[in-house]
Amino acid sequence: MEQKNALGRRKAAVARVYLSAGTGMIEINDRTLDVFFKEDALRYIVNQPFAVTKTEGQFDVKVTVAGGGIKGQAEAIRLGIARALSDLDREAYRPALKAEGFLTRDAREVERKKPGQPGARARFQFSKR
């Protein structure tokens, strides 16, 4: 099997995912998954596409991720892995991934701060007198 690559984005994070046949090794920015993501919840997010398609331990994943925070990076990697799996075998993997919502890019972004107020939606307290 040749190498499949895909792009995953979430908030400000961008992940380039390279998927190839292997033993289940996940390498992120030249570090293992356990070293890069210390929390179990983030490792779970990254492994969700493999769990849904029942392909744990069948593919090696190499990822370069930049921008955003750790949660956004984990979700960007999840989208990249799901897209690569879908590209690999559309009939087998795509329906399960689509049903879980892993092929949809989460478009929610931080709203910008507006001038003359303390935040995006917050206003300074109004004083009548």
C-alpha positions in Angstrom: 0.0 0.0 0.0 1.3 3.4 -0.9 1.2 6.3 1.5 -2.0 8.4 1.8 -1.9 12.0 3.0 -4.6 14.3 4.2 -5.0 17.7 5.9 -7.0 18.3 9.1 -7.9 21.7 10.6 -9.5 22.8 13.8 -9.5 26.4 15.1 -6.0 27.6 14.4 -4.4 24.1 14.3 -3.3 22.5 11.0 -2.3 18.9 10.8 -0.7 17.1 7.9 -1.3 13.4 8.2 0.6 10.6 6.4 -1.0 7.2 6.6 0.8 4.0 5.6 0.4 0.3 6.3 2.2 -0.8 9.5 1.9 -1.7 13.2 -0.1 1.2 14.7 2.8 3.6 15.4 1.6 7.2 15.7 4.4 9.8 15.4 3.5 13.5 15.9 6.2 16.1 15.2 8.9 13.4 15.6 7.5 12.3 19.0 5.3 9.4 20.0 1.7 9.9 20.7 2.2 9.2 24.5 4.9 11.9 24.7 3.1 14.5 22.6 -0.3 14.2 24.3 0.0 13.6 28.0 -3.7 13.4 28.7 -5.7 10.2 28.0 -8.6 12.2 26.6 -6.5 13.7 23.8 -5.0 10.3 22.9 -8.5 8.9 22.8 -9.6 11.7 20.4 -6.6 10.9 18.0 -7.5 7.2 18.0 -11.2 7.5 17.5 -11.2 7.1 13.7 -9.3 3.7 14.1 -11.7 2.6 16.8 -14.8 3.4 14.6 -13.4 1.6 11.6 -11.9 -1.3 13.7 -8.4 -0.7 12.2 -6.4 -0.3 15.4 -2.8 -1.4 14.9 -3.0 -1.7 11.1 -1.6 1.7 10.0 1.4 3.8 10.8 0.7 7.5 11.1 3.2 10.4 10.8 1.8 13.8 11.6 3.2 17.3 11.5 0.9 19.7 13.4 1.2 23.4 14.0 -0.8 26.2 15.5 -3.6 26.3 18.1 -3.8 24.6 21.4 -3.5 20.9 22.3 -7.2 20.2 22.1 -7.5 21.8 18.6 -4.4 20.0 17.5 -5.8 16.6 18.6 -9.1 17.3 16.8 -7.2 18.4 13.7 -5.2 15.2 13.7 -8.5 13.2 14.1 -9.9 14.9 11.0 -6.7 14.3 9.0 -6.7 10.6 10.0 -10.4 10.2 9.1 -9.9 11.8 5.7 -6.9 9.6 5.0 -8.8 6.5 5.9 -11.8 7.6 3.8 -9.5 8.2 0.9 -7.9 4.8 1.4 -11.1 2.7 1.1 -14.3 4.7 0.5 -16.7 1.8 0.6 -15.4 0.3 3.8 -14.5 3.2 6.0 -16.4 6.3 4.8 -20.0 5.4 6.1 -18.8 4.7 9.6 -16.6 7.8 9.8 -19.4 10.0 8.3 -21.9 8.6 10.8 -19.7 9.6 13.7 -19.1 13.1 12.2 -15.3 12.7 11.8 -15.3 13.8 8.2 -16.9 17.2 8.9 -14.6 20.1 9.6 -15.6 21.9 12.8 -15.8 25.5 11.5 -16.2 27.2 14.8 -13.6 29.9 15.3 -12.9 32.5 18.0 -14.9 35.7 17.3 -12.8 38.8 17.1 -12.7 41.5 19.7 -14.5 44.7 18.6 -13.1 48.2 19.3 -14.5 50.1 22.2 -15.5 47.0 24.2 -13.6 44.6 26.4 -14.3 41.4 24.4 -16.1 40.0 21.4 -19.6 40.3 22.9 -19.0 41.9 26.3 -19.7 45.6 26.8 -18.4 47.9 29.4 -20.9 48.5 32.2 -23.3 51.3 31.5 -23.6 54.1 34.1 -26.5 56.5 33.9 -25.0 59.0 36.3 
